[in-house]
Amino acid sequence: MNEETKIAIEEVSAVDAPPKARVEDIESPGESPERTRDYLDGFLNAKPTEAAVGEPGSSLYDGIIEALKDIFDPEIPVNIYDLGLIYGVEVTDDGHAVVSMTLTTPHCPVAETMPAEVELRVGAVPGVGDVEVNLVWDPPWDPGKMSDEAKLELGML
């Protein structure tokens, strides 16, 4: 059964141009046609919601991050946040802050003073109650944890 399928081919010499829309085609002259509802209207008109107290984007959380960015490593001219020494910041609804951080090495000369300075600076942020600083060594710090700004400052980019 060898059936051949044939396709009909029609040659044309010209095609009529599609009709163009004209301003006169509007039913009621003087009035613009009603615009259909845009699905983005609700999104664009919505007010941004305030982040929860301890969440990134809240004024308290951002204030803590700014306080951490004011603390500089004495050996490296970069703040400890951009240096990648801050592993985590948690803030409860009642303003209790827990900062997990590390140092560049366990034998860092500021190992005794840096956590106390972090506690003082974070505790000075308005709205923060208690501050707990956890010094951790796992995972160990490496230059890959630095922000691009820090790498640029140190000539590593």
N, C-alpha and C positions, 0 to 999 in steps of 0.2 A: 504494500500500500504506500505508494509514493505519490502523495497528493501535494501538489504545489499550491502555495498560498499566493494569491496575486493581490498586489496593492494597486489600487486605481490611482493614477496620477493625472492631475488636471493642470494644464498650463493656462496661466492667466496673463493678460497683457498689462493690466492696471488694476489697482485696488482703490476703492473710494476712501477718502480720508474720513476719519470719525468726526462726528459733529463737535464743534467747539462750544463750550459754555459761554453764554453771553450774560451781561449784567441785566439785560432786558428780560431774561428768563425768570427773574424773581417775581413771584406772584403778586406781592404788594409793593409797588414802588415806594421808596421813601423809608421802608423798614428793612433792617438787615435780617437775614434768616436766623432763627433761634439756634444758638450753639448747643450742641449736645454736651451732656455732662462729661467732664474730663475725669478720668479715674484718679488723677493726681491731685485734684482739688482738695480733697480731705486731708491728704498727706501733707500738702504744702501749707495748708492753713492750720495744721495741728501745732500746738505749743509743745516745745520739748519738755519731757518729764524730768524732774530733778532726780538724780541718782540717789540711791539709798546712802545713808551716812558713811558706811564703810566701803562703799564701792568706788572703783575708779571713776572719775568724773565728778564726784561730790566735792564740795569745797573743803571738807575736812581731810579727805584722802589726798587731794591735790596739795593742800597746805603741808601735809607731812612730807610728800615727795619734794616740794620746794625746800623744806627745811633740810632734807637729806642732801639736796644739791648744793647747799651752802657749806657742807663739810668737805674739806679737801684733804687728800692724802698728803702728808708732809713731804714725801719723797717724790711724788709724781704730781705735776700741776693739773690734776683733773679731780673733779668732785667724786665722792665715793659711789654715788648713784650711777653716773655715766661710766665709771670704772668697772661696774658690774659686781661690786661688793655687796649690794643689797639683793638678797635672794627672794624676799617676800615682805609685804606689808599687809597686815590684817587689822581691821578696825571694827570693833563691835558697835552696836547701836548706842551704848552708853559712853562711848569715847575711849574705851580701853584699846591701846595700840600694842601690837606685837610685831617687832621688826626682826626678821631673820637675816643675818649678815655673815660674811666671812672676811678674811683678810688675805692679802696677796700671798703670804706665807705664814705658817704657825710661829715663826721666829721674828715676825714683824715687830719693830721697835715700839709701835703704838698699840700693841695687843692689849695692854692694860688700860690705856686711856681712851681709845677709839670707841668702844662700846658705851662708856660713860658719857662721852660727848654726844653720841647718837641719842642716848636716853634724855640728856638735858635739852638738846635742840628739838626733838620730837615732843617732849613734854611742854615746851614753850609755845607750841602751836595752839591757838585758841580753839577750845572745844575738846582737846585731848585731856583725858583724866590720867589714868595710870599708863605707864610705858614699860614694856618688857622687851629686852634686847636679848636675842638668842644668837650666840656666836657658834657657827657650825663650820665644820671642815669637810663635809661630804655633801655635794661634790666639791672637789678642790677648785679654787679659782684658776682660771687661765685667761690669757689675753682675748680669747674668742668671746668672752662674756661682756667685753666693753662695747659701748654704743659707738655708732659711726662717728659721732661728734668727738668722742674721746680718742678714737683711732686717728682722726684727722688732726687733732691737737697734738698728738704725739708723733705725727709724721708716719703713721702706719698704713695710710691709704694712698 
